[in-house]
Each structure stands twice: as structure tokens, then as C-alpha cells.
Amino acid sequence: MNTEKTIRPKGSLFAALDMGSSKTSCFIGRIADDNGTFEIIGVGQKASQGIKNGVITDLDLAENVIRQAVHAAENMAAEVMRGYPLREIVLSVSGIHVRSFGHSVDVNIGGHDITGNDVRRALAKAQEKEANESLELIHTIPTFFRVDGQNGIRDPRGMYAEELKVDVNLVSGDGAALRNMAACVERSHLDISALCASSYAAGLSSLVDDEIELGCTVVDIGAGVTSFAVFHSGYMIYCDAVPMGGQHVTNDIARGLTTSKENAERLKVHYGCAVASQSDEGEMIEVPRLGEDREHGKPNYVPRSYLVGIIQPRLEEIFEHVRAKLCDSGLERIISRRVVLTGGASQTLGIRDLAGHVLDKQIRIGKPIRLTGLPDAVSGPEFATVAGLLAYAAEHVAEMPAEIVAQVRPESVFERVKLWIRENW
């Protein structure tokens, strides 16, 4: 995928942390061989507190949950880690906090062969364009290359040229939101080695190579936020989010059926469906009344069609917002008809049919497919993001903005002077 795919040494340990609205998950991975294959050695998860709709609302509660999730993963990996506590993690960033921008930059090659450093110079130049005090760069992803006007170049390195043009997808995060996330992590005695947009991570773990190459959109339906990422020609070219998710469906059920959120979640999981059927009207389900003692109160039964009638409109609304944002992106011409759904709400019965109808796409449900040693309990669509963070940490170091700046070497006297001024003033 990446022109400079970096593989960590065999035996390297790294960890991922996904702070979601419903759960906080930590995976610890290890590089198992010289080909970069990685395996899971530790898993921990706890119900989230202090986070609502992708926004931290209570630092102390969120910090406590992080500690518990990380501690559980460390205990599972204790034999490999041998008592050494976890220090560095790759952290997911909710799609509600990220913005994706496309830039084109030119680099003068002067007739010599294009090197990896020439590509990094182009990426660093793009990063300078996006410099903004209120935003922090998360990803710098080269998406298309042109060599002396020639399109369709997959890897320009080694080619002789006068000019290299690179299209770059720059993904930035809201600075204030990221600082709050960093505060929670650092108070848990952890360091953030990299950030990754949640939808990008979900795609890295759940897409097959042909989907990434030929084109696919990942729609990650979380509890509080639905994030999506567009892949094309081997790269993620765009990402965005809608501030709605599975918890909004649960809240609708609780209000519509006058029951507690806990009961609403149970009804959604056991009886919920995204599309209506003829049998729904005749099937009755028990709905505990809000505030009443279930043992002594009168039974309250409603047709299943009532429940489906609450779930379907909210999910339709989510997919309609996703469709509108995809249309507004200006990428409609190249966006594939393939969509992969991940996230906990993607397991709702009938959601493939509903998504296919609203989005007018071919739909499948995705789950982590690029990991070995993943326990069955954490192998579902709701763990696609945290699993993808490990894939990002293991193979995509070259897309991390800090690494690009650290490795780029100025190729001309003028650029050396610019770099010296930037570093010293």
C-alpha cells in the first residue's frame, strides 16, 4: 500500500488504545516474524465512562477506565512482557474530531532519479501548507503520483524526472480534543507514540487487499459517532464522520417505549432489526416500564413492529448523512460501490439491506482479518478499530507526520537554509 512500508523488527511489542463512547479497549501485539506478521498477546476492555459521543466529559472517569483496560491487557501478556509495564500506545481519534484535506505539491527533481527522500520532501511540503495552531496533523498519506505529467504512477522511486507531483491526503485533529485525550493517557503513565483516525484503523483491519486497491468505503458505526473512510488505489483518500451512532438508537428506544436505557439496549440487541417484516406485527415483546418493579408491576407487551419502527428511521438518518457527506466530498466519481460496515451497531439484524438501499452500494459486514491469536470474544466488528491501530503501528510509520519531518533531508542549499532557519528560529 504505502510506497515506503516500514516493518518493525521481529519481537517488537506495541499496543493500541481505543477510547470509544461505549467501551475502552487495549490490545497488545508482537511482531512474530521477519515479514512483519503480528500476533495478539494481550487484550483488555472496560465499559467507558467520562466519554459521550466521542468527547471526553470527565477526565478522572476516563483515566480510571484506561488504567483498568490497560491493566487487563498487561495481565494477559504478562508471560511475554515479563513484568515490564506498558509505556507507549497508538491512540485512536474519533472521526468527529478529524478533518481530511487534499493537497497537491510539486518537487523539482532536476533530472536525477527519484529517491525516497524526494517523496518525503513532497510530504513535508504538504504538511507546511496545513500548519495550523488549532489543528494537529495525524496522517500524511500520499495518494497519487505524477512524474513529468505522467499519471498512474504507483511508486515513483528510481524513475528519472524533472518534476514530481504528489497528491496528499492530510488528516488533522482538533487540537483541544486531542489535548484532553492526551491528558487522560498521560495521567495513566502512558506515552502516545502515534495517533490514528478511527475509521482508517477500522479499514486497515477489516478490508482485503483488493478492496483497498479497487476502492471501498468503510463505515464504522460506533456507539456515539459513525466514522467513515474512503480507500482507493491502495490508500485512504478521505475520511469524515456523523455525530450519531448506536447509543442514539438506544436512546430513541428508551424514549419511544418509556423504558430504561439498560432495557432499551437489551431490546435492541435481542429483538431489534433495521428493516420491517410481515411477522413483526404479530410478535409481541415484553417492555419493562420505566420506574416500575418488574416482578410486581403489570406486564407490558408491544408488537415488535413498534421497536423496528423506532430503530429503522434512526439508522436511515445515519446512512443518509453519510451519503450526503460522500456526495459533498467531490469524490463521487471515483468512490467505489463497495461498502464495508464495522462497529458494534453493524451487527443489527437487517442492516446490510437498509444500508444497501440508502447508500445504493454493495454491503458486507467487516471484522478484523489481519491478526493472529485474536480471542473469539474480541474478533467481531466492534473491535475493528482497535485491531487496526496495531496494523497502523506495525506497517505505516512512514505516514506519521513527525517521522516524515525527522527523516527528510534537504536536497538543495536553499532548502538547507530554510530547514536551518526553521530549526533554529
N, C-alpha and C positions, 0 to 999 in steps of 0.2 A: 504493500500500500504506500508507505512513505518511501521517498527516494533515498532516505538515509535511515533505514530501520535499525535501531540500536538494540542489541541483545545483551542483557546483563550476564555476568559470569555465572557458571554453574554453582549452585549452593547459595546464591544471593537470596536474602529474605526481604520482603516488603509487605506492607499492609495497606488496606483500604478501609475508609470510614465513610458511610453514607448516613447522613443525618436527615431522615425523612420526617414527614408530618405524623406518620403512624408508628414507625419503628426506626430505631437506630441500629445499624448493622456494621460489624467489623469482620473482615476476612484477612487472614494472614497467609501469604503464599511463599513458595520457594521455587527457584529455577531448578528443574530436575535434570536437565542435560545440556549439552553444548549447543543444541539447536534452539534454546530459549523456551522449551516446553516448561510450563509451570504447573504446580500442584498446590492444592489447598491443604494446609496443615493445622489451621485454627479458624473457628467460626464462633462468633458471639452476636447476640441480638437482644435488644430490650425494647419494650414499648416506649415510644418517645414521650417526653414531657418538655414543656417550655418551648415547643415549636408548633406554629399554626400556619397552615397554607404556605410552607416553605420559609417562614420568617421566624427568627428567634424572638420569643416573647419573655423568656425568663432564663437568664444566663446560668443561675445556680442549678435549676432543674435540668437544663440541657447538659450541663457539665457532669452532673451526677449520673445521668443515663449513659453518657460517653464512657465514663470510668467503668461502669458495670459491663457494657458491651465489650470493651477492650479487655477487661479482666477475664471475661469468659473465653474470649478467643485465645488469650495467653495461656490459660489453663489447659485448653485443648492442645496447644502447640508446645506445651512445657518440655516434652522429651527432646524436641529439636532445638528449642531456644535455650534450654539448659539454665534456666534461672535468670537470663538476661531480659530485662523489661523492654517492652516495645518503645521505640523512640520516635520513628518517623512514619508518617502515614500520607497516603494520597487521599484528598478530601473531595467529595462530590459537591458541586454547586447547583442548587435548584435552578431550573430553567427560568423561573420568574425573576432571577437576578442577572441573567446574562443577555448580551446583545451581540448579534452576529453582523459583521460588516465585510463587504468585499472590496479589495483594493487591487490595483494593477501597478506594478513597479517595473522600471527598466534599469538594467545594469549594463554598462559598457564593458564588453569582453575584449575588444581590441584585436580580434583575430586569433587569439590563443584558444586552447581547449578549455572548456567549461569545467570548473572544479566544484567540489562540494562547498568550498568557501565562497565561490561566486553565488551559489544558491543561498547560502546563509546571509551574504551581503544584501541580497534582494529581500529576504525576510526581515532583516534588521531595519532596512529602509522602510518597509511597510509598517513596522512597529513604531517608527518615529512619527509616521503620519497619524497614528491612532493615539499618540501620547495625550493623556487627559488626567487631570488630578482627581476627578471624581470617579474614574473607572480604573480597573486593574486588568491588564491583559492576562488571559487564561490560556488561550491557544493561538498559535501562529501556524496555519496549515496551508502549504502550497497546494493549489487545486489544478491549475493548468499552466503549461509552459509553452512559450513560443520562441523559437530560435531563428533570428533574422526573418521574422514574419511567418515562419512555417508553423502551422498549428498541429495539434495532435501529438506533441512530444510527451512521452511518459517520463523519461529520465534523461535530462539534457547533459549529464556529466560525461565528459570525454569528447563531446562534439565541439568542432571548431566554429566560432561565430564572431560576429562583430557586436551583436546585441542580444541580450537575453531578456525576455519579458515574462514576468511571473504574476499570475493571478493568485491572490492570497485571501483566505478566509480568516479574519481576525475576530476572535471571540473574547469579549470583555465582560467583566463582572462589576456590579455595583460596589464601589469601594466601602461604603458604610456597612452594607450587609456582610461583606467578606471580613471586615474587621471584627464584627460581632462573632462570626463563626470562628475566626482565628482565636479570639479571646477564650471561647469555650474549650477549644482544643488545647491551647497553651496552658490553661489552668488545670488541665488533666495531665500535665507534664509530657506533652507530645509536641513534636515539631511537624509542620506541614512541608513535605518535600515537593508537592505539586498539587494543583487544582485541576479538576476536570468537570466539564458540563455534564450533568446527569444523563441527558438524552444521548450524548456522544458515547458515554460509557455503556449505556444500555445497548447501543448499536454494536459496539466493539465485541460485546459478549454474546449477542444473540443472532447476528447476521452471518450467513455463509459467505464465502469469498465472492461467488457470482453475484449475490445481491449487492455487495459493496461496489463491485466493478460495474455491473449493468445499471444499477440505480435502485434505490429503495428509500422509503421514509419510515423511520422508527417513531412510533407514538407511544410514549411511556406514561401510562395513566396512573399517577401516584394518588396518595390519599388527598393531598391538598392542592396539587399542581399537576397539570398534564403538559409534559415537555415533548418536543419532537425535534428530530434531526434529519436532514436530507443528505443522503450519500449519493455520489456519482463519480464514475471513473476512478474508484479506489479511495476517494477522500470524502470527508464530511464538508459539505459546501455551505450549509446554512443550518441554523437552529433557532428555536423560539419556544414560547410556552403560552399556555392559557391558565389563568388563576382559578381553575376548578378541577376537582378530582373525585375520588371515591367517597371521601368524607361528606362532600356536598350531597351526594346521592343518599347517604345515611341520614343526614340532617333533614332532607326532604321527606324521607320515610317517617322519621320521628314526628315531624310536624303534621304530615298528612294523615297518619294513623293514630296520632295522640298517644305515643308510647315513648319509652326512654330511648336514648341513643344506643345503649347496650342491646336492647331488644331489637331496635331497628337494624343494627349491624347483623344480628343473628338472623333476622328475617331475610335480609338482603342476601346473605351467604347461602342459606338453606333453601329459600323459595324464590329468590329473585331471578328475573330474566329480562333481557334487553328488548325482546320483541314479543308481542302478544300472540297467543294461540287460542284455538276454539275451546280447549278444555279449561282455560283459566277461569271462566265464569262459574263453572260447576265445582271447582276445587276450593274448599274452604280452609283457611289457615287461622290459627289462634293468635290474637294480638293482645298481649297484656296491656291493660290500661295504665296510663301514667299515674303514679302515686298510689295505686291500689295494691293490696296484698294479693298476690296471685293465688295463694291457697284458699283464701276466704272470699275473694271477690267473685263476681259472676263471670263466667267465660265470655270472651268477646271474639266472635268469629267474623271474618270478612272474606269475600271472594279473592282468590289470588289475582284476579284481574285488577283489583284496586292497587295491589303492590306493583304489578307490572306497569300500570298506568302512571305511577309516580316515577319509577326508575327510567323508563324509556325516554320521556321528554328531556330529562337532565342529561342523559348520555348523548342524545341527539344534539343538544345545545353545545356540548363539549366538542363533538366532531364537526359541527357547523363552524365553530370558532376556529378550529384547526384548519379546516378547508379554506376559510376566508383569509387566514394569515398566510397560507401557502400561496393563494392567488395573489395577495398583496406583495409577496416577496419578489415578484418579477421573474421567478424561475419556473413558471408553469410549463414553459416549452420543453424543459429538459427533465422535469420531475417524473420519475417512473410511476407506473400504475401499480407498483408493488408496495404494500404497507405491512409492516410487522408491528403488532401490538405487544407491549410489555407492561409491567407494573401490576400491582395487586388487582385492580379493577378489571384488567383484561381477562380475568378468569370468570367474569359474569357470563352466565349461560346466554347464548344468542348474540353476543356482542360482535362476533365476526360478521353476521348477516347485517346487523344495524350499521356497523362501520362501513361495510361494502356499499350499502345503499346510499349513505350520506356522502361519503368521500368519493364514490364511484371508482373504487380501486379493488385490486385483488388483495385479500387479507389473510394473514396467518398469525397465530399466536406464537411469540418467541420466548425462549428461555435460555439460560446460559449454556452454551455448547462448546466453549473453548477451554474448559477447565477439567482437570482430572482430580479425583479424590473429593469431589463435592458431595457432601451428605445429601440423601434424598430430601430431607426436611428443608433444605435451603437451595433446592435446584429448580424452583419454579420461577415464573415470570416476574414475581415481585422482588427477586434477588438479581435481576439482570444488571442493574446499575452498579451495585457493589462488586459484582463479579467483573464487570467491565473496567472498573477502576484498576484492577490488577493487570488486565491486559494493557491498559494505557501505561501504567508504571513500568511494565516489563518491556514494551516494544516501541513506545512513542516518545522517548526522551527528546528526540530531535524537534518535536513540536512545542516544547516548553519554552516560553519567551526568554526566561533567564539563561537557559542553556545556549540559545542562539546568540545572545549578546556576548556570553562568556567565550564562545568558540570562534566567533567571526574575527578574521584578520584583515586589516585594511590593505588594499592592493595598490594604492597609489599614494604619492606623497601628500596630495591634497586630503585624501581620506584619513591618512595617518595624523595629519594636523587636526582635522575635525575630531577624531577619536581622542587625541591627547587633550584638546580643549574640553570635551565633554567629561572626561575622567578627572581632570584637574581643576575645573572651574565649576 
